[in-house]
């Protein structure tokens, strides 16, 4: 079964956004995909995701 996705507004300064856009492009991801990857990775490393959680972002 597909996981429900939720949307939200994020305010970010221009310099950070530019760096994020470059990073995403370097890894062939959209900015949204890059943010999802970064957040999921941080949650996994912090032990805040279930061990058997499969992410669509990998």
C-alpha positions in Angstrom: 0.0 0.0 0.0 1.3 3.5 -0.9 2.3 5.7 1.9 0.3 8.9 2.3 2.4 12.1 1.5 1.7 15.4 3.2 2.7 18.8 2.0 3.8 21.8 4.0 5.3 25.2 3.4 9.0 25.7 4.1 10.7 29.1 4.2 14.4 29.0 3.5 17.0 31.7 2.8 18.3 32.2 -0.7 21.8 31.0 -0.1 20.7 27.8 1.5 18.2 27.2 -1.3 20.9 27.7 -3.9 23.2 25.2 -2.1 20.3 22.7 -1.9 19.4 23.1 -5.6 23.0 22.3 -6.5 23.2 19.3 -4.2 20.0 17.9 -5.6 21.1 18.4 -9.2 24.5 16.7 -8.3 22.5 13.6 -7.1 20.0 13.7 -9.9 17.1 14.5 -7.6 14.5 17.3 -7.4 14.8 19.7 -4.5 11.8 18.0 -2.9 13.3 14.6 -3.4 16.6 15.7 -1.9 14.8 17.2 1.2 12.9 13.9 1.7 16.1 12.0 1.4 18.0 14.2 3.9 15.1 14.1 6.4 14.6 10.4 6.1 18.3 9.7 6.5 18.6 12.0 9.6 15.5 10.3 11.2 17.0 6.8 10.5 20.4 7.7 11.9 18.7 9.2 15.0 16.7 6.0 15.5 13.4 7.7 15.0 12.1 5.5 12.2 10.9 1.9 12.7 13.7 -0.5 11.7 11.5 -2.1 9.0 10.4 1.2 7.5 11.0 1.2 3.7 11.4 4.6 2.2 10.3 5.4 -1.4 13.3 7.8 -1.5 16.2 5.3 -1.7 
